[in-house]
Amino acid sequence: MYKSFLIKYGEIAIKGKNRYLFEEALVRQIRYALAYVDGVFEVRRLQGRIYVDALEDYDCDEVMEALSHVFGIIGICPVVLAEDRGFDALAQDVIAYMDAAYPDKNKTFKVHARRARKNYPMDSMELNAALGEKLLETFPELKVDVHHPDILLCVEIREKINIYSTEIPGPGGMPVGTNGRAMLLLSGGIDSPVAGYMIAKRGVAIDAVYFHAPPYTSERAKQKVVDLARIVSRYAGPIRLHVVNFTDIQLYIYEQCPHAELTIIMRRYMMKIAEHFAERDNCLGLVTGESIGQVASQTMQSLAATNAVCTLPVYRPLIGFDKKEIIQVSEKIDAYETSILPFEDCCTIFVAKHPVTKPNIRVIERSEQKLSEKIDALVQAAIETEETILVEAGEE
């Protein structure tokens, strides 16, 4: 029945003279999402609307699923596009739509007409009344309810007349790529994939860095992170995942520094290395999954200590979330079951039994002086042996 989908967007509509840039970015993301769906589709902008046209047979559920991952969309409407052949033809088109879409006519309805093309001979109120009358004549079982109808039948008079009655909510946000690029510190836990999702929702394209510690972390732990990156890429688009061998750095810190400070010092070196790749990839900031007070390394003092080594801004989309809220988003984006797989990452392997919760930056810097003999060479080696994996949504 449906050969087209009307795509509704939110914040883009208030972007003034730059609106077309956001619309073009949204079109690119829609095309990316549909590239993994069977079928041939055309995506086009027309009169402040975006349409997806199916040029051959397709699976409607697959299309809906793909479009539900595109940030910037607030509504997805399967739509019938009809030529303007006068009111009588329009009435027949609306009757045919109602008959096909709702076999059971024992429902209430309301016609909501909108005349975007002002040269149409009837205004919106006249269309509402006239189309409603035609429907009641044809289907006596129908009843009008202007306040809480079972069916809100929308008729928009545009270049082609849009007839639709279903609007599936989209994820909202801004099209990915309209607000720069950032580097996500991605682990195998629950928080960082959610942080990636949240920052991408505001239009930020993301790359990611994962700190691998063989033989203390397995290849399955690495694959788990790749899988999480792939889940995030359904929303964020392709992600360059930098896999950094962090074992030698961690062992050296473990040998030379007070164990209570291990987590903070390791985090500081992770931030330094992540910033290197961020600058190389033209990122405008770092992104972490930290939330105030969740663990010892996420107290205000600990966050300040890790921030101190960065020149780029550090964005923490989950900073005010509690764990329950983070898990809810993780489940919503289908990342939770992967995140809880029992493969340890490098942070959990070398965690201190009694970590410092209120680190003093000057004390931490004095402890790091013990690393001066070898740390620069180890960091450089980690950077030079990094593996880059391009992660895309449709790959397995």
C-alpha positions in Angstrom: 0.0 0.0 0.0 2.8 2.5 0.9 5.4 3.4 -1.7 6.6 6.5 0.3 7.4 7.6 3.8 7.1 11.2 5.0 10.0 12.0 7.4 9.3 14.7 10.0 12.1 16.5 11.8 12.2 18.8 14.8 15.0 21.2 15.7 16.1 21.5 12.1 13.1 23.6 11.3 14.4 26.5 13.4 17.9 26.6 11.8 17.1 29.6 9.6 19.4 30.1 6.6 21.5 27.1 7.5 18.5 24.8 7.6 19.4 23.2 4.2 22.7 22.1 5.6 21.0 20.1 8.4 18.4 18.7 5.9 21.2 17.5 3.6 23.0 15.9 6.6 19.7 14.2 7.5 19.3 12.9 4.0 22.8 11.5 4.1 22.1 9.6 7.3 18.8 8.2 6.0 20.6 6.9 2.9 23.3 5.3 5.1 20.6 3.6 7.2 18.8 2.3 4.2 21.9 1.0 2.5 21.6 -2.1 4.7 17.9 -2.7 3.8 16.8 -4.9 0.9 15.3 -2.7 -1.8 16.0 0.5 -3.8 15.1 3.8 -2.2 15.2 7.4 -3.3 15.5 10.1 -0.6 14.5 13.6 -1.5 13.9 17.0 0.0 10.8 18.9 -1.2 9.0 22.0 0.3 10.4 21.6 3.8 9.7 17.9 3.8 11.9 14.8 3.4 10.5 11.8 1.6 11.7 8.2 1.2 10.3 6.6 -1.9 10.5 2.8 -2.4 11.3 2.0 -6.1 10.8 -1.7 -5.8 9.3 -4.2 -3.3 10.6 -3.9 0.3 10.0 -5.0 3.8 8.1 -2.2 5.7 9.3 -3.4 9.1 12.9 -3.3 8.0 12.6 0.2 6.7 10.9 1.4 9.9 13.7 -0.2 11.9 16.4 1.4 9.9 14.8 4.9 10.0 14.2 4.6 13.8 18.0 4.8 14.2 18.4 8.1 12.3 19.0 11.0 14.6 17.1 14.1 13.5 13.9 12.3 12.7 11.0 12.8 15.1 8.3 11.1 13.1 8.0 8.4 10.3 4.8 8.4 8.4 3.9 5.8 5.8 2.2 8.1 3.3 0.1 7.8 0.1 1.0 10.5 -2.4 -1.9 11.5 -4.7 -2.0 13.8 -7.7 -4.2 16.9 -7.4 -7.2 16.1 -9.7 -9.8 18.1 -7.9 -11.8 17.6 -4.8 -13.9 14.6 -6.0 -10.8 12.7 -6.9 -9.2 13.6 -3.6 -12.3 12.3 -1.8 -12.1 9.0 -3.6 -8.3 8.8 -2.8 -9.1 9.4 0.9 -11.9 6.8 0.9 -9.6 4.2 -0.8 -6.9 4.9 1.8 -9.3 4.5 4.7 -10.7 1.3 3.3 -7.3 -0.3 2.7 -5.7 0.9 6.0 -8.6 0.1 8.3 -10.6 -3.1 7.4 -12.4 -2.7 10.7 -14.4 0.6 10.4 -15.9 0.5 13.8 -13.7 3.4 14.9 -13.7 7.1 15.6 -11.8 9.5 13.4 -10.9 13.1 12.7 -9.8 14.7 9.5 -6.8 17.0 9.9 -6.3 18.9 6.7 -3.4 21.3 6.0 -3.2 23.5 3.0 0.5 24.2 2.4 -0.4 25.2 -1.2 -2.6 28.3 -0.7 -4.0 28.4 -4.2 -6.1 25.3 -3.4 -9.7 26.4 -3.8 -10.8 25.0 -0.3 -9.3 26.0 3.0 -8.4 23.6 5.8 -11.7 23.9 7.7 -13.7 23.3 4.5 -11.6 20.3 3.6 -12.0 18.8 7.1 -15.8 19.1 6.9 -16.1 18.0 3.3 -13.8 14.9 3.5 -15.4 13.9 6.9 -18.8 14.0 5.3 -17.7 11.8 2.4 -16.2 9.3 4.7 -19.3 9.1 6.9 -21.5 8.6 3.8 -19.2 5.8 2.6 -18.6 4.1 5.9 -21.6 4.6 8.3 -19.8 2.6 11.0 -17.3 5.4 11.4 -17.9 8.1 14.1 -16.4 11.5 14.4 -14.4 12.4 17.6 -12.5 15.6 17.3 -10.8 15.3 20.8 -9.6 11.7 21.1 -10.1 9.9 17.7 -8.9 6.4 17.1 -7.8 7.6 13.6 -6.2 11.0 13.0 -6.4 11.2 9.2 -3.9 13.8 7.9 -4.4 15.3 4.5 -1.7 17.8 3.4 -2.2 19.8 0.2 1.3 20.1 -1.3 2.8 19.6 -4.8 1.3 16.1 -4.3 -1.4 15.5 -1.8 -0.1 13.6 1.3 -2.5 11.2 2.9 -1.4 9.4 6.2 -2.7 8.5 9.6 0.2 6.8 11.3 3.3 8.5 12.8 6.0 6.3 14.3 8.2 8.2 16.7 11.8 8.7 15.6 14.8 9.1 18.0 14.9 12.9 17.8 18.2 14.8 18.2 20.3 16.3 15.4 21.7 14.6 12.2 25.1 13.1 12.9 27.9 15.2 11.5 26.3 18.6 12.0 28.1 19.3 15.3 31.7 18.1 14.5 33.5 15.0 15.6 34.6 13.6 19.0 36.7 10.7 20.2 34.9 8.2 22.5 36.9 6.2 25.1 35.1 2.9 24.5 35.3 0.0 27.0 33.4 -3.2 27.2 31.1 -1.9 29.9 27.6 -0.4 30.0 28.4 3.3 30.2 30.6 4.2 27.3 28.4 2.9 24.5 25.5 4.9 26.0 27.7 8.0 26.1 28.5 7.4 22.4 24.8 7.2 21.6 24.0 10.3 23.7 26.7 12.5 22.1 25.8 11.3 18.6 22.2 12.2 19.3 23.3 15.9 19.4 24.8 15.6 15.9 28.4 14.7 16.8 30.1 12.1 14.6 32.3 9.8 16.7 35.5 7.8 16.4 36.5 5.5 19.3 39.6 4.2 21.1 39.8 1.0 23.0 42.6 0.0 25.4 43.4 -3.7 25.0 45.7 -5.5 27.5 46.7 -8.9 26.2 47.2 -11.5 27.6 45.2 -10.2 30.6 42.3 -9.4 28.3 41.2 -11.9 25.6 40.4 -11.5 22.0 36.8 -12.1 23.0 37.0 -9.0 25.1 38.2 -7.1 22.1 35.5 -8.6 19.9 32.9 -7.5 22.5 34.0 -3.9 22.1 33.9 -4.2 18.3 30.3 -5.5 18.7 29.4 -2.5 21.0 30.9 -0.1 18.4 28.8 -1.7 15.8 25.6 -1.2 17.9 26.5 2.5 18.4 27.2 2.8 14.6 23.6 2.0 13.8 22.9 5.5 15.2 26.2 7.3 14.7 27.3 6.0 11.3 30.7 4.4 10.6 33.1 4.5 13.5 36.9 4.3 13.3 37.9 2.2 16.3 41.5 2.6 17.4 42.7 -0.5 19.4 45.6 0.4 21.5 47.8 -2.3 23.3 48.0 -0.9 26.8 49.7 -3.8 28.6 53.2 -2.6 28.9 52.1 0.8 30.1 49.8 -0.7 32.7 52.5 -3.1 34.0 55.0 -0.2 34.2 52.6 1.9 36.2 51.8 -1.1 38.4 55.5 -1.6 39.2 56.4 2.1 39.8 53.4 3.9 41.3 51.4 3.6 44.6 48.6 1.0 44.0 46.0 3.3 45.5 46.7 5.7 42.6 46.8 3.1 39.8 43.4 3.8 38.3 43.8 7.5 38.2 47.3 7.4 36.6 46.2 4.8 34.1 43.2 6.9 33.2 45.4 9.9 32.7 47.6 8.1 30.2 44.5 6.8 28.5 43.3 10.3 28.1 46.7 11.4 26.7 46.7 8.6 24.1 43.0 9.2 23.2 43.8 12.9 22.7 46.6 12.0 20.3 44.2 10.1 18.1 41.5 12.7 18.5 43.8 15.4 17.2 44.9 13.2 14.3 41.3 12.5 13.4 40.3 16.2 13.6 38.1 15.6 16.7 36.9 18.6 18.7 36.8 16.8 22.1 36.9 13.5 24.0 33.9 11.6 25.2 33.7 9.3 28.3 30.9 7.4 30.0 31.8 8.8 33.4 29.1 9.7 36.0 29.8 11.6 39.1 30.4 9.4 42.1 29.7 6.1 40.3 33.1 4.6 41.2 36.3 5.9 42.8 37.8 7.2 39.6 34.6 9.3 38.9 34.6 11.5 42.0 34.8 15.2 41.3 38.5 15.2 42.4 39.3 12.2 40.2 37.6 13.7 37.2 39.6 16.9 37.7 42.8 14.8 37.9 42.1 13.1 34.5 41.0 16.4 32.9 44.3 18.0 33.9 46.2 16.1 31.2 43.9 17.1 28.4 44.0 20.2 26.2 40.8 19.2 24.3 37.5 19.5 26.2 36.1 16.3 27.7 32.4 15.7 27.3 30.5 13.4 29.7 26.9 13.0 28.5 26.1 10.7 31.5 27.5 13.0 34.2 24.2 13.3 36.1 22.8 9.9 35.3 22.4 7.1 37.9 23.1 3.5 37.0 19.5 2.6 36.5 19.0 5.4 34.0 22.1 4.4 32.1 20.9 0.8 32.0 17.6 1.9 30.6 19.2 3.6 27.7 21.6 0.7 27.2 18.6 -1.6 26.9 16.8 0.8 24.6 19.7 0.7 22.1 20.1 -3.1 22.4 23.6 -2.8 23.9 23.0 -4.1 27.4 23.2 -7.8 26.7 26.5 -7.4 24.9 27.9 -5.0 27.6 27.3 -7.6 30.4 29.1 -10.4 28.7 31.7 -11.7 31.2 34.9 -10.6 29.3 37.1 -8.4 31.4 38.6 -5.1 30.1 42.0 -3.6 31.1 40.5 -1.3 33.7 39.0 -4.1 35.8 42.1 -6.3 35.6 44.4 -3.8 37.3 42.0 -2.1 39.7 43.3 -1.3 43.1 41.8 -2.8 46.2 41.6 0.5 48.0 41.7 3.3 45.3 42.2 6.9 46.3 38.9 8.7 45.9 40.1 12.3 46.4 43.4 12.5 44.5 45.5 15.6 44.8 46.8 16.4 41.3 50.2 17.5 42.6 50.6 14.2 44.5 49.6 12.3 41.3 52.1 14.3 39.2 54.9 13.4 41.8 54.0 9.7 41.5 54.2 10.0 37.7 57.7 11.3 37.9 58.7 7.7 38.8 57.7 6.7 35.3 60.0 9.2 33.5 62.6 6.7 32.5 60.4 4.6 30.1 56.9 6.0 29.9 57.3 8.2 26.9 58.8 5.3 24.8 56.0 3.0 26.0 53.3 5.5 25.0 55.0 6.0 21.6 55.1 2.3 21.0 51.4 1.9 21.9 50.5 4.7 19.4 52.7 3.2 16.6 51.3 -0.3 17.0 47.6 0.8 17.2 45.1 -1.1 15.0 42.3 0.8 13.3 39.1 -1.0 12.6 36.3 0.6 10.5 33.1 -0.5 12.1 29.8 -0.2 10.2 26.3 -1.1 11.2 25.6 -3.7 8.5 28.7 -5.8 9.0 28.8 -8.9 11.2 
